[in-house]
Amino acid sequence: MKSVYKTGCFLLFISSVSFSQWVTAPDFDDRAQRGINFVYNLEFENAEKEFEELAQHYPSHPAGKFFLGMIEWWKILIDIDDESRDDLFIQKMDDVIDLCDSLLDVNENDVSALFFKGGALGFQGRLRANRSSWIKAANDGRLALPIVQRAFKLAPDNYDILLGIGIYNYYASTIPERYPIVKPVMIFFPAGDKKKGIEQLREASEHARYAAFEAKYFLLQLHYNYERQFDTAYALATSLLKQFPNNVLFHRYVGRSAYVLSKYAEAEQAFQQITLRCELKKRGYGNYAQREAAFYLAMVEMSKQRYAEALKYFYQCDKLCRTIDKDETSGYMVLTNLRIGIIYDLQKKRDYAVMQYQKVKKMRNYENAHELADQYLKEPYGQ
């Protein structure tokens, strides 16, 4: 299943120092805060108005350009397989980098310019990693890291900076094990520290002025996807969704973490809401969200032994998989077809069950699906 884990951070290298030291106008911070909140709640038009004002009133400051680029970033996140916005996003980040370079030519210790340049490079790398352009992504990281380290030396007590440092510490420790292709490149980077990274992210989530919500989102992802600490993930997801009720990514994490914790009623409620919003075509609530909702609603029904109802949702999930899956069979399709076979066995429809297991054997081996299919081909599920 595609993980939103790869999503990039929204305010990776922004610090309160960068705003307070170079911009003293009272409207600057208010507009930045309002715009940030609009972006997280997927109110892109309102966010654009705020950030356009920043860019127009402070043309020599990189914040306006950077934030406008973040609107494009979140448009990519909520429809991650749509690559049509990639070039525009890369160009917007290049514009930020060019502006920061001009500021650094005048003052090499311009903290604001260092932060935004590091952030722009970091986001370019994250997008390229999402597209499996590992060499380009690693090069972006190679360029961004010394900029972040320099910024940290200039403002070591700033909690917003801890977001970027914490992310690096955590992922430099864990990513090479998950993605071996990155290992040869990582020998040129400082070693990471997973425990320290989590603590830095926690501090940022509690004390950062601009990056607190992004730190929470990263903690949510790492606790769910890597650390498997689902209680913590559930608490973070519900907190973020309460603050930003229109954010489909937070909504999906609430549902899936509730399900894993056997909070079936809450999971069912969340995914029914997601299904309704998909039908109403709310922003971000598209085929991916609808497929996930169908899968988990089927799993909830299966837990209640309501197999006819579960099949209905599994059929919906399978249909959506056939629309969404392109390069390879998704985990959703593999697990859905395996469970359809299990339900057929429970309904004493052995011939149909066998056909399902044989179908799963022709798909990629997601988790241990092939082994289970072989087991159930030899002996019906439940016997």
N, C-alpha and C positions, 0 to 999 in steps of 0.2 A: 504494500500500500504506500502511496506517495506520502512522504512525511513533510509536514510543513516545517520540520526541523531546519531545513536549509534556508529558510527565509532569513533575510538580512536584518540588521538592527536599524532602527529608525533614527536614533540620535547618538550614533556610535561614539563620536569624539567631541561632543559639545560640552562646554563647561560654563558654569556661572561666571567664572573669571572672564571668559571671552566676551560676555555681554556687558558685565559691569565695568570692565576696564576700558573698553573702546566705545561703547554706546551708552550715553547717559540719559537720552530722551525717555521720558516716562512711558510713551506709547509703544516703544520698541518691545519691551518684555511682554506687555499685555497682548500685543498682536501675535507675538511668537507663541505664547501660551494658548491663546484661543485657536490659532491655526493648527497647532499640534493636536489639540483635543479634537478638532474637526477631522483631521486626517485619521486618527485612531477610530473615530466613529464612522468612517467612510463617507463623510460629508465633504466630498472633494471640491465642490463648487464654492462652498463657504471658506474652505481652507485656502483655495486659490486667491480669493479676494484679500484675505489677510496677508498672505505672502507676497502678492503683487504689490501691496502697499509698502511692505518692508523693502522690496527690491527697488521701488521707485523713490522712496524717501531716503534710502541709504544705499545708493548704487555702488559705493566703494566697499560695502561690507558683504561678505559672501553668504550671510544667513539667508537672505531672500532667495537667491538662486538655489542654494542647497535645499531649502524647504520645498520649493517648487518641484525640484527633482524627486523629493520624497513622495509627492503625490503620485508621480509616475511609478515609483517603486511599489506603492501599495496597490496600484491598479494591476501591476504584474503579480503581486502576491495572491490576490484573490482570484486570479485566473492563470495559474502558474504555467500551464502548457501553451498559452498564447504568447508567441514570441514576437508579435507584431510591434510591441512597444519597446523592445530591447534597444534598438538603435537610437531611439529618441532619448531613452534614459541614459545611455552611455554618453551621448552628446551633452546632455545637461550636466552630468558629472564632470565632463571635460571642461565645460565652461566654468564650473566652480574651481577646478584645479588651476585654470589659466588666471582667474582673478586672484586666487591665493598666491600664485607665483609672483604676480605683480606686486602684491603687498609684501611678500617676503624679500623681494629685491630691495625694497626700501628699508625693511626692518626684519632681519632674520629671526628675531625673537617675538614676532607678532603671534601671540598665542592663538588668537582667533583664526588667523590664516592657517596655522599649523593644524588646528583641530578640524577645520572644514576640509582642508586638503586630504588629511588622513582619512576622514570620513568618506569623502568622494572616492578615493582609491579603494577603500574597504568595500564599499557598495559595489563598485565595478567588479571586484574580485568575487563577491558573493553571487552576483548574477552569473558570472562566467562559470563558477562552480556548479550552480544550478543547471547550467547547460552542458556540464561535463567538459568544459574547456579548461582542464586542470593546469596546463602549463601557463596559460594566460592568467588564470586565477592566482597561481602561486607567485607569478611575477608582480601582480598587484599587491599581494601580501608582502612581498619582499620590499617593495617601494614604500608601503604604508607603515610598516613596523617601526623603522627608526624615527619617523615623524611622530608617531604616537609616544614612543619612549622619550623623545625630546620634550613633547608637550607635558608629559608626566613629571619630568624633572623641573619644568618651569612652574607647575602647579600641583605638587604632590599630595596636597590635602583636599583636593577638589573631588567631591563624590561623583560628579558627572563623568570625570575622566576614568573613574574606577570601572565604569561600564565597559569601555574598550579594553582596558587592561585585564579585567576579569574574564571577558570573553576569550581573549588570547590565551590566558593561562589555562582555562578549561579546555578549549578546543585543541590547543597545541599538545595537550596531554592525551586527548581521546580520539581525535580525528585520524591520526596515522594508523591506529589499530582498526578502525572501522573501514578506512579506505586505504589499503596498502599502496595504491598507486602514488599516494602523496609522500610516503616514507622517504624516498631518495631526496626529495626537495627539502623536507623538514630538517635534514642534518645541517642545513645552513642557517637555521633559526634557533633562537634560545629555547631551552627546554621549558615545557609548560608545567603547571602545578594545579591539578584538578581541584584539590581541597581549597587551596588559596583562591582559585578562580571563583568557586561557588561563594566563598565568604565575601569577596569583593563585589560580586553581583548582588548579594544580599544587602550589603551596605549601600550600594547604589540604589537599590529598589526602595530602601527606607529613607534615604537622605538626599538623593540627587534632586536638583531643582528642575531640570528639564528631561532627564533620562530615566526617571523612576519607573514609568510605565513600561518602557522598553526593557529595562532590567528585569522587571517582573515577567514580561513575556519570554525572555530568554530563560529565566529560571523555570518557568512553566514547561518550556520545550525540553530542557535538559532533564528535568525531574521525571517527565513522562517518557521520553524517548530513550534516555540513556541510564539514568539512575533508577528508574522503575519505582520511584517513590510517589505512588499515585495519590495518596492523601494530600501531599504537598501540592501536587499538580492540580488537584481538584480545587483546593482552597484558592490558589492563584487564578485559576480559570474563572471561578465564580466571582472573584473580586474584580477582575478585568472586565467581565461581561456586564457586571453591575454598573461600572463606570462608563462603558462604551457598549450599550445594548444593541447597536447595529452592526457590530463587528463579527462577521461570520466565522473568522478563525477562532476567536475566543469562544464563540457559541459551540463550535464543533468540539473543542477541547473539554468544555463542560460536559457534553453528552458522553464522549468516549471515556473520560476519567470516571464519571459517575457509573458507567456500565462496568468498568473493570473493578470498581469497589463494590459491586453488587447492589448499587443504589438504583435498582431497575426502574422504579417509579419515576425518579428524577431523570434518568437517561431517556425513558420513553417520552416524558414531557418535552425534554430538550429537542429530541429528534422529530417529534411531531410538530413543534414550532418551526424547526428548520424546514421540514417538508412544506408547511404552509407558506413560509416566506419564499421558498423556491417556486411554488405555484403562483405566487404574487409577483415573482420576478424582482424581488428586492435585490439591491446591489450586492454582488458577491455570492448570492445564493443561487448557484447554477447547478450544472450536472454533477460536479464533484461532490458538492454538499448533499445533493439529493441522493446520490448513490450511497454515500456513507450513512445517511439517515435510513435508507431502505435496509441496508445491511444490519445495522444495530437494532432497528425495530423488529426485524426478523429474528435476531438473536434473543431479544426480550420475549417475543412470542414463543420461541422454542423453549426458553427456560420455564414457561408456564405450561408446556406440553400442549400448546395450541398450534398443532402442526399445519393445519390448513391455512391459518392466518400467517404463519411463518413462511410458508411456501409462496404466498401472494407477494410478500415483501422480497423474498429471495429472487422471484421471477423478475421483479422490477429492477433489482440490483443487477441481475445478469443482463437484462436489456440495456441498461445504462452503460455497463461495461463494454458492450459491443459497440456502443457509440463513442466512448471515451478512449478505450485502449487502442494504441497505435503501434508503437514499436514492439511491445511485448505484452503478454497477458498479465493483467494486474493481479495483485494478491487478493483483491476483492473477488475477482472472477473465479480464481482457484478455490478459495474457501467457500464461496457461495455454492459452487457446483458440488463440492465435497459434502456440504451440509444438506443439499437437496437430496443427494444419494442416501445420507443417513436418515432423513425423514421418510424417504420411500421404504427403507428397511423397516423403520418403526411402524409404517402403515402396512407392512407385509406385501409390498409391491416389489418383490425381489428382482424381477426382470428389469424394471425401471432403475432400480438402485444399481444394478450391475452396469447398465449403460452409463450412468453418471460417473461411477468410479473409473470406468474405461476412458471416459472423456477427460477426467482429471489427469490420468496418466499421460495424456497427450499434451497437456499444458506444462508450463515450467514448474519445477518443483519448489513451490513457495513454502517456506518453513518445512514441515515434514509431511506435506500433502500426499506425495507419492507413496511413502511408506504406509500411511493410513489407508490409502486407496487399495494397496496390495493386501493389507490386513483384512479389509472389509470385503474384498473380492473372494478371499479364502473362506471367510466366515461372516455372516451377516452381522451388522452392527447390533449390539444389544444382546447377543447370544453368548 
